[in-house]
Amino acid sequence: MDSSSTPRHLASRTPGSTYYAVPAEQVLAEAQAILDEHVTSSATGRCIACNSFGPCWRRENAVGTFSRTLRLPTRQPGASRPELVGAVRVGVPAIWSAAQ
């Protein structure tokens, strides 16, 4: 097949390449934003953003996105607010943890 008979939207693709409607990086960035917002509180067991019990459905969907792409989300230490249940940092001098 010569290039003149190839449809324009396929002409730039190489044989064997995979085409996604939305770039994977964009989907993962959106999933990461959801994970950052919908954190389950250590104190109440509720989602901080939508106040539902346990991990909310939005968070579960975002976790599934990362699972399907075989990538790991970026963690934000302290996001679940463990200090509300009396948790303290281990291995840090007391004066440093009091300053935070």
N, C-alpha and C positions, 0 to 999 in steps of 0.2 A: 504494500500500500504506500503510495507516495504521500508527501506532506501536504499536497494540495487537496487531497481527499480526506485528510484527517480533520475532524471537527476542531475548531479553534480552542475550546476549553480542554481538549485532550492533547493538543500539540505540544504543550510545555512539559507534560508529564513524561517521566521515563518509564519504560516497560518494567512491570513488577513493583512499581511504587504504590504506596497506600495513600488514598485520599480520604481525609476526614472533613466533614462539613464545618466543624469547629476545631481549631488547633488544640491539641492535647494540653499545651501549656496554659491556654486560656481556661480550659475546663478545670485543670488542677488549681489554678489561681483562684477561681471562684469557689472551689471546694475548700481550699485553705481559708478563705475569708469566712466561710460558714463555720468551719471548725473553730476559728478564733473568736467568733461571736457567740456561738451556742456551746458554752462550756457548762458541764454539770458541776454544781457547787458541792464542795466537800461537806459543808455544814448542813445543807437542806436536802441534797439529793435532787434538786430541781435545776432545770436549764436556766442559766442566768439571763438569757435573752427573752425566752418565751414563757418561762415559769412552769413548764410541764415537768412531770416526774421523770427522773432518769434521763438518759440520753434521748433527746427529742428526735423526731423523725427526720428533721433537716440534718442534724448531726450524723445520724445513721446513714443517710443517703450520701453525705460527703465522705464518710469513712469508706463506704462501698466504692466510691469513685477511685479513691487511692488504692483500694484492694484490687480493683480490676486492672489498674495500670501498673501494678507491682512497684509502686513508689511509696515512700513514707512522707507523712506530713511533717511540717516544722513544728516543734514543740515550743510552748511558751511556759517556762517554769513559773509556778505560782498562779496560773490562770484560774485554777479551781478554788483559790482562796483557802488553802489548808490552815491558815492561821486562825480561822474562825472556829475550828474544832480543837484548838490548842496545839497544833503541830508546830514544831520548832525545827530550824535547820540544824542538821547534824554535821559535825566536822568544821564548824565555823566558830571562832571565838565569840563569846556572848556579847561582847561590846560591839562587834560588827552586826550581829543580827538585831540588836536593839536599835541601831542607827537607821534601819530600814523602815 
